[in-house]
Amino acid sequence: MQDEILTVKITNAIVSGFKSIMSSSTMASPGDEKRPYRPLFTKEELDLVGVELVGNFNRPRTHVIIPRTFVPTAMRTDQEKQIMAVWDSCPFKALLSAGAGFVLGAGLGLFSASISPNITAPDQEPPSARQVLREMKVSTLSYAKNFAAIGCMFSATECCIESYRGKTDWKNGTLSGGVTGGILGIRAGLKAGVVGAIGFAVFSTLIDYYMRH
């Protein structure tokens, strides 16, 4: 009901504006110069037109132009748009990077534990298979947790910086690498934090340059 009333008001405003244009286009009499200036649309009418054309998100878009390509193009449904919005969100990217870092760290930890030598004293018994497996488990989980934390922190920082800057370039990775390295290194002191920030920033820049070129 409100939409119909708004449409009627806008139509009346347009008609009145058209009438004023037609009346002003006719031959003016000598006494017309003394008449006060009347604007084409009042402020209330301009507000109504702006709300209808710009602010009304429920207004159907009937004239949507889709460019032709070799592959058939179809409009995305609301469900697909919601899925894409979740996929591009910063929390999802952080969780995805954390999972990838966990898997990568687990693989590196398992490889490191498998090649590390188990040196025992001559008077000690060699470690049993259970002890070796326990050490491999501890090493694998340690690597996995560290890589997951680094991946999650780096991805979340990069996404926040990219959303704030509104740009996608090499500066996002450099800044996020500096922030991540500084947070990880600050636990060992200020000097370690500065060195970690510089190292991570340079490493992120080199990786981003290699991936883009």
Buried (B, 14 or more C-beta within 10 A) or exposed (E): EEEEEBEEBBEEBEEBBEEBEEEEEEEEEEEEEEEEEEEEBEEEBEEBBEEBEEEEEEEEEEEEEEEEEEEEEEEEEEEEEEEEEEEEEBEBBBBBBBEBBBBBBBBBBBEBBEEEEEEEEEEEEEEEEEEBEEBBEEBBBBBBBBBBBBBBBBBBBBBBBBEEEEEEEBBBBBBBBBBBBBBBBBEEEEEBBBBBBBBBBBBBBBEBEEEEE
